[in-house]
Amino acid sequence: MARSLPASRPSALQTVARWLLGAAMLTAGTGHLTTQRQEFQAQVPTWLPLDKDFVVLASGVVELGFGAALLALPRQRVTVGWLLAAFFVLIFPGNVSQYVSRQDAFGLNTDRARLIRLFFQPVLVAWALWSTGAWSAWRARRR
């Protein structure tokens, strides 16, 4: 079994980016549970065999957990980064569904706006991996 290397110390810019991402996750999670529930329901794919409100509430709780972990668990940041990146990948079908089904939400009321939104999901994945040092820790283990 390969020994894992400790994550390198994050730069100040990475730390600030992690905090901003944590704050964004707390904001999004709060929105899921309160004033933006219906907006988020527009992103739940119709083919998903679960109640839309349940999906929105559950994902909001998960987002609150990620936000708190990004801010309060710096020693676990690499693990949190990988899990958050995976979460962003898992919810991407909701963004695709919103585009394909032409659901308006969050000001995305044109096909063009919904299409452009799709290109931001990889940015979120990269943000999670870079700001937590997950990407550099993975690269260091491969050497």
C-alpha positions in Angstrom: 0.0 0.0 0.0 1.4 3.4 -1.0 2.0 5.8 1.7 0.1 9.1 1.1 2.0 12.3 1.3 0.8 15.1 3.4 -0.8 18.0 1.5 1.5 20.9 0.9 0.7 24.1 2.8 -1.8 26.2 0.7 -0.9 29.6 -0.5 -2.7 32.6 0.8 -4.6 32.9 -2.5 -5.7 29.3 -2.2 -6.8 29.8 1.4 -8.9 32.9 0.4 -10.3 31.0 -2.6 -11.3 28.1 -0.3 -13.0 30.5 2.2 -14.9 32.2 -0.7 -16.0 28.8 -2.0 -17.0 27.8 1.5 -19.1 31.1 1.9 -20.6 30.4 -1.6 -21.6 26.9 -0.5 -23.2 28.2 2.7 -25.1 30.8 0.7 -26.3 28.3 -1.9 -27.2 25.7 0.8 -29.2 28.4 2.7 -31.0 29.3 -0.5 -31.9 25.6 -1.1 -33.6 25.5 2.3 -35.3 28.9 2.2 -36.1 31.5 -0.4 -34.7 29.8 -3.5 -36.3 26.4 -3.2 -38.5 26.7 -6.2 -35.7 28.1 -8.3 -33.5 25.1 -7.4 -36.4 22.7 -8.2 -36.1 23.9 -11.9 -32.7 22.2 -12.0 -33.9 18.8 -10.8 -34.1 16.5 -13.8 -37.6 15.2 -14.5 -36.2 11.7 -15.0 -34.9 11.6 -11.4 -37.3 9.3 -9.5 -37.3 11.5 -6.3 -39.5 14.3 -5.1 -38.0 17.6 -6.3 -38.4 19.3 -3.0 -36.6 16.5 -1.2 -33.7 16.7 -3.7 -33.4 20.4 -3.2 -33.6 20.2 0.6 -31.1 17.3 0.7 -28.6 19.0 -1.6 -29.0 22.2 0.5 -28.0 20.3 3.6 -25.0 18.7 1.7 -24.0 22.2 0.5 -24.1 23.6 4.0 -21.9 20.7 5.2 -19.4 21.4 2.4 -19.4 25.1 3.2 -18.8 24.4 6.9 -16.1 21.9 6.1 -14.2 24.2 3.8 -14.1 26.9 6.5 -13.7 24.8 9.7 -11.7 21.7 8.7 -8.5 23.0 7.1 -6.6 19.7 7.8 -9.3 17.8 5.9 -9.2 20.2 3.0 -7.9 17.8 0.4 -10.5 15.2 1.1 -13.2 17.9 1.2 -11.9 19.2 -2.1 -12.2 15.8 -3.8 -15.7 15.2 -2.4 -16.9 18.7 -3.4 -15.5 18.2 -6.9 -17.4 14.9 -7.1 -20.6 16.6 -5.9 -20.2 19.3 -8.6 -19.9 16.5 -11.2 -23.0 14.7 -9.7 -25.2 17.7 -9.9 -24.2 18.7 -13.4 -27.0 16.6 -15.0 -29.4 19.1 -13.3 -27.8 21.9 -15.2 -28.0 20.0 -18.4 -31.6 19.2 -17.6 -32.4 22.9 -17.1 -30.9 23.6 -20.5 -32.6 20.8 -22.4 -36.0 21.3 -20.8 -35.7 25.1 -21.1 -36.5 25.7 -17.5 -36.1 29.4 -16.4 -34.5 29.9 -13.0 -31.9 32.3 -11.5 -32.2 34.7 -14.4 -31.3 31.9 -16.9 -34.3 32.6 -19.1 -32.7 32.1 -22.5 -31.2 29.1 -24.2 -28.0 31.0 -24.5 -27.8 31.9 -20.8 -28.5 28.3 -19.8 -25.9 27.0 -22.2 -23.2 29.4 -20.9 -24.1 28.3 -17.4 -23.0 24.7 -18.3 -19.5 25.9 -18.9 -19.2 27.2 -15.3 -19.5 23.7 -13.7 -16.0 22.7 -14.7 -14.8 26.0 -13.2 -16.4 25.0 -9.9 -14.7 21.6 -10.1 -11.3 23.2 -10.7 -11.9 25.8 -8.0 -12.7 23.0 -5.5 -9.6 21.0 -6.5 -7.2 23.9 -6.6 -8.3 25.9 -3.6 -8.1 22.8 -1.3 -4.8 21.6 -2.6 -6.5 18.3 -3.7 -5.1 18.6 -7.3 -1.5 19.2 -6.1 -1.7 16.5 -3.5 -2.8 14.0 -6.2 0.1 15.1 -8.4 2.6 14.8 -5.6 1.4 11.2 -4.9 1.9 10.3 -8.6 5.5 11.3 -8.6 
